[in-house]
Amino acid sequence: METERKSIITGKEGGPIDPHVAAGWTKNFRDKQNGETISHLFGREILERILAQDGCVALRFYHANDHDGKRHLVISGVNHDGTDQVDPGGAAKPVLYEVGDQSTPCPGSPGCPKGLLSDGTSS
């Protein structure tokens, strides 16, 4: 008999943050980096495709490094029970969930912003 997993993710997780608090936190991070990636930009399209997956109620962002040590963020849809929407393999009919990466990192990409969160200036 299969037990039903309890809903622990509602889709209402997270909330607003004061921009000046966010600016302080991002400055703390930037101060510890030495020209390393400080942000990742994802377009609306990939975010909406993941959110549109059946059962997706949230997004989870994983810090990752590729084989060359380059920093990435990997995005996974999340089910109501907190599980990531990735096919664990072995299923008779695997579900082809989409997982996101290929962000535009800053610094180093065209369009990297100047502003309160990226360099402390008010653009």
Backbone as CSV, one residue per row, in Angstrom:
resi,resn,N_x,N_y,N_z,CA_x,CA_y,CA_z,C_x,C_y,C_z
1,MET,0.832,-1.163,0.000,0.000,0.000,0.000,0.893,1.248,0.000
2,GLU,0.641,2.120,-0.942,1.438,3.323,-1.084,0.891,4.400,-0.152
3,THR,1.799,5.048,0.587,1.346,6.123,1.461,1.424,7.449,0.722
4,GLU,0.432,8.276,0.944,0.396,9.577,0.293,1.361,10.516,1.004
5,ARG,2.107,11.276,0.233,3.047,12.225,0.824,2.296,13.481,1.238
6,LYS,2.619,13.974,2.398,1.968,15.156,2.945,2.425,16.405,2.192
7,SER,1.487,17.305,1.939,1.825,18.582,1.321,2.560,19.454,2.313
8,ILE,3.773,19.815,1.978,4.530,20.715,2.838,4.906,21.997,2.103
9,ILE,4.810,21.982,0.787,5.114,23.159,-0.023,3.784,23.712,-0.533
10,THR,3.537,24.978,-0.265,2.248,25.572,-0.620,2.292,26.431,-1.867
11,GLY,3.488,26.858,-2.263,3.598,27.808,-3.358,3.596,29.247,-2.856
12,LYS,3.473,29.417,-1.549,3.470,30.761,-0.960,4.775,31.053,-0.219
13,GLU,5.764,30.183,-0.375,7.046,30.371,0.302,7.751,31.612,-0.250
14,GLY,8.555,32.214,0.589,9.285,33.416,0.189,8.450,34.651,0.441
15,GLY,9.054,35.780,0.259,8.348,37.032,0.468,9.235,38.204,0.119
16,PRO,8.658,39.379,0.185,9.426,40.576,-0.163,10.516,40.862,0.864
17,ILE,11.514,41.587,0.419,12.606,42.025,1.291,12.841,43.498,1.002
18,ASP,13.156,44.240,2.024,13.452,45.659,1.856,14.660,45.790,0.920
19,PRO,14.579,46.645,-0.087,15.685,46.781,-1.045,17.019,47.145,-0.389
20,HIS,16.983,47.918,0.697,18.236,48.298,1.351,18.838,47.131,2.125
21,VAL,18.004,46.267,2.675,18.496,45.043,3.313,19.113,44.144,2.244
22,ALA,18.393,43.976,1.119,18.906,43.163,0.011,20.231,43.714,-0.497
23,ALA,20.330,45.040,-0.600,21.575,45.662,-1.067,22.715,45.370,-0.102
24,GLY,22.447,45.411,1.199,23.482,45.094,2.192,23.936,43.659,2.087
25,TRP,22.986,42.759,1.915,23.329,41.339,1.802,24.142,41.066,0.540
26,THR,23.726,41.664,-0.596,24.474,41.422,-1.834,25.865,42.053,-1.756
27,LYS,25.979,43.198,-1.067,27.296,43.807,-0.875,28.189,42.889,-0.043
28,ASN,27.634,42.310,1.028,28.414,41.371,1.842,28.964,40.238,0.983
29,PHE,28.146,39.733,0.077,28.576,38.645,-0.808,29.636,39.141,-1.788
30,ARG,29.376,40.294,-2.437,30.336,40.835,-3.413,31.697,41.075,-2.783
31,ASP,31.693,41.561,-1.538,32.946,41.862,-0.855,33.806,40.614,-0.650
32,LYS,33.193,39.448,-0.637,33.931,38.195,-0.433,34.323,37.528,-1.751
33,GLN,33.881,38.081,-2.863,34.201,37.523,-4.171,35.373,38.282,-4.762
34,ASN,36.067,37.654,-5.670,37.195,38.302,-6.319,36.962,38.242,-7.822
35,GLY,35.987,39.022,-8.280,35.646,39.001,-9.695,34.814,37.801,-10.085
36,GLU,34.375,37.014,-9.098,33.560,35.825,-9.364,32.138,36.228,-9.717
37,THR,31.372,35.281,-10.211,29.968,35.502,-10.535,29.217,35.931,-9.284
38,ILE,28.435,37.003,-9.425,27.637,37.477,-8.292,26.135,37.351,-8.540
39,SER,25.747,37.078,-9.784,24.315,36.922,-10.064,24.130,36.073,-11.316
40,HIS,22.915,35.557,-11.461,22.529,34.775,-12.634,21.186,35.293,-13.113
41,LEU,21.070,35.563,-14.393,19.821,36.028,-14.967,19.168,34.886,-15.735
42,PHE,17.897,34.636,-15.450,17.110,33.657,-16.188,15.955,34.392,-16.836
43,GLY,15.681,34.076,-18.085,14.554,34.679,-18.781,13.231,34.113,-18.289
44,ARG,12.201,34.873,-18.501,10.852,34.497,-18.095,10.419,33.162,-18.693
45,GLU,10.846,32.920,-19.943,10.396,31.731,-20.674,10.752,30.423,-19.961
46,ILE,12.004,30.264,-19.535,12.391,29.015,-18.873,11.705,28.894,-17.520
47,LEU,11.566,30.007,-16.801,10.890,29.964,-15.497,9.430,29.548,-15.656
48,GLU,8.756,30.118,-16.656,7.353,29.767,-16.884,7.193,28.320,-17.346
49,ARG,8.141,27.830,-18.162,8.050,26.429,-18.608,8.177,25.475,-17.429
50,ILE,9.084,25.763,-16.517,9.243,24.895,-15.347,8.012,25.011,-14.448
51,LEU,7.547,26.228,-14.179,6.374,26.414,-13.330,5.120,25.778,-13.923
52,ALA,5.057,25.645,-15.249,3.881,25.068,-15.911,3.865,23.538,-15.867
53,GLN,4.939,22.920,-15.394,4.981,21.458,-15.315,3.910,20.965,-14.351
54,ASP,3.300,19.849,-14.689,2.238,19.272,-13.879,2.710,19.060,-12.443
55,GLY,2.002,19.634,-11.492,2.322,19.457,-10.079,3.334,20.434,-9.513
56,CYS,3.917,21.294,-10.342,4.932,22.232,-9.863,4.278,23.356,-9.059
57,VAL,4.726,23.525,-7.806,4.194,24.592,-6.960,5.269,25.588,-6.534
58,ALA,6.529,25.309,-6.869,7.617,26.190,-6.462,8.844,25.903,-7.326
59,LEU,9.850,26.737,-7.160,11.135,26.549,-7.823,12.213,26.399,-6.758
60,ARG,13.162,25.527,-7.012,14.325,25.388,-6.131,15.560,25.685,-6.971
61,PHE,16.461,26.496,-6.430,17.690,26.886,-7.113,18.871,26.226,-6.412
62,TYR,19.635,25.462,-7.162,20.820,24.789,-6.629,22.072,25.508,-7.079
63,HIS,22.990,25.725,-6.152,24.322,26.196,-6.516,25.060,24.992,-7.086
64,ALA,25.782,25.203,-8.170,26.488,24.099,-8.820,27.774,24.603,-9.455
65,ASN,28.696,23.682,-9.669,29.929,23.972,-10.395,30.069,22.949,-11.508
66,ASP,30.415,23.440,-12.706,30.630,22.501,-13.809,31.998,21.842,-13.645
67,HIS,32.400,21.032,-14.614,33.659,20.285,-14.513,34.897,21.182,-14.514
68,ASP,34.720,22.432,-14.996,35.828,23.384,-14.988,35.802,24.282,-13.758
69,GLY,34.845,24.046,-12.844,34.748,24.840,-11.628,33.926,26.112,-11.767
70,LYS,33.338,26.345,-12.961,32.530,27.537,-13.188,31.204,27.416,-12.436
71,ARG,30.812,28.502,-11.766,29.603,28.526,-10.941,28.338,28.605,-11.812
72,HIS,27.329,27.846,-11.410,26.032,27.846,-12.085,24.923,27.814,-11.041
73,LEU,23.723,28.138,-11.475,22.514,27.857,-10.702,21.695,26.897,-11.547
74,VAL,21.207,25.849,-10.929,20.350,24.878,-11.594,18.972,25.018,-10.968
75,ILE,17.944,25.124,-11.805,16.574,25.322,-11.333,15.785,24.042,-11.506
76,SER,15.072,23.663,-10.457,14.192,22.503,-10.520,12.800,22.923,-10.075
77,GLY,11.785,22.379,-10.735,10.433,22.519,-10.219,10.319,21.686,-8.958
78,VAL,9.380,22.053,-8.088,9.200,21.356,-6.819,7.737,20.965,-6.663
79,ASN,7.503,19.716,-6.274,6.151,19.215,-6.011,5.680,19.640,-4.626
80,HIS,4.392,19.498,-4.365,3.796,19.891,-3.085,4.410,19.189,-1.880
81,ASP,5.011,18.022,-2.110,5.610,17.284,-0.987,7.084,17.639,-0.784
82,GLY,7.572,18.605,-1.544,8.947,19.056,-1.394,9.952,18.357,-2.277
83,THR,9.516,17.373,-3.061,10.453,16.665,-3.936,10.717,17.470,-5.198
84,ASP,11.945,17.388,-5.675,12.307,18.041,-6.931,11.679,17.302,-8.093
85,GLN,11.324,18.044,-9.109,10.761,17.441,-10.307,11.886,17.038,-11.260
86,VAL,12.536,15.966,-10.923,13.547,15.358,-11.790,13.242,13.879,-11.852
87,ASP,13.374,13.301,-13.021,13.106,11.877,-13.184,14.244,11.093,-12.552
88,PRO,13.946,10.319,-11.508,15.014,9.569,-10.846,15.506,8.380,-11.653
89,GLY,14.858,8.102,-12.772,15.231,6.947,-13.580,14.597,5.688,-13.040
90,GLY,14.550,4.685,-13.853,14.003,3.411,-13.428,12.495,3.295,-13.576
91,ALA,11.818,4.397,-13.861,10.371,4.332,-14.020,10.043,3.705,-15.370
92,ALA,8.943,2.957,-15.419,8.538,2.319,-16.673,8.259,3.372,-17.742
93,LYS,7.682,4.482,-17.334,7.375,5.572,-18.252,7.911,6.861,-17.626
94,PRO,9.179,7.180,-17.885,9.768,8.335,-17.210,9.068,9.640,-17.567
95,VAL,9.003,10.525,-16.590,8.460,11.860,-16.806,9.618,12.744,-17.244
96,LEU,9.425,13.471,-18.307,10.481,14.329,-18.823,10.312,15.738,-18.271
97,TYR,10.765,15.953,-17.063,10.718,17.273,-16.468,11.827,18.129,-17.049
98,GLU,11.569,19.403,-17.144,12.588,20.335,-17.599,13.298,20.906,-16.373
99,VAL,14.606,20.989,-16.467,15.433,21.567,-15.423,16.198,22.700,-16.083
100,GLY,16.344,23.830,-15.393,16.943,25.007,-16.012,18.383,25.251,-15.602
101,ASP,19.123,25.801,-16.528,20.462,26.349,-16.312,20.672,27.336,-17.440
102,GLN,21.859,27.449,-17.941,22.185,28.335,-19.051,21.773,29.775,-18.748
103,SER,22.014,30.176,-17.514,21.746,31.558,-17.130,22.817,32.471,-17.702
104,THR,22.576,33.745,-17.583,23.547,34.752,-17.982,24.220,35.256,-16.712
105,PRO,25.465,34.843,-16.454,26.126,35.253,-15.220,26.665,36.677,-15.293
106,CYS,26.712,37.327,-14.163,27.321,38.651,-14.052,28.318,38.613,-12.911
107,PRO,29.453,39.266,-13.037,29.896,39.998,-14.216,30.332,39.058,-15.326
108,GLY,30.484,39.626,-16.509,31.013,38.867,-17.623,30.078,38.669,-18.790
109,SER,28.826,39.081,-18.673,27.879,38.923,-19.770,27.332,40.285,-20.182
110,PRO,26.939,40.409,-21.451,26.315,41.659,-21.869,25.044,41.902,-21.058
111,GLY,24.794,43.136,-20.737,23.574,43.482,-20.031,23.658,43.361,-18.525
112,CYS,24.843,43.110,-17.983,24.963,43.048,-16.522,24.631,44.421,-15.953
113,PRO,23.812,44.433,-14.914,23.300,45.709,-14.415,24.293,46.479,-13.560
114,LYS,24.043,47.751,-13.473,24.661,48.622,-12.478,23.504,49.053,-11.598
115,GLY,23.627,48.889,-10.322,22.528,49.293,-9.456,22.721,48.834,-8.026
116,LEU,21.697,49.060,-7.233,21.731,48.825,-5.800,22.173,47.413,-5.434
117,LEU,21.657,46.393,-6.145,21.989,45.017,-5.797,23.290,44.530,-6.425
118,SER,23.685,45.110,-7.555,24.868,44.587,-8.266,26.172,45.276,-7.893
119,ASP,26.122,46.573,-7.653,27.372,47.264,-7.291,27.174,48.353,-6.245
120,GLY,25.969,48.438,-5.689,25.711,49.388,-4.617,25.359,50.792,-5.066
121,THR,25.337,51.016,-6.383,24.976,52.349,-6.875,23.470,52.415,-7.089
122,SER,22.942,53.598,-7.063,21.523,53.753,-7.401,21.466,54.223,-8.847
123,SER,21.155,53.286,-9.731,21.231,53.564,-11.171,20.204,54.522,-11.661
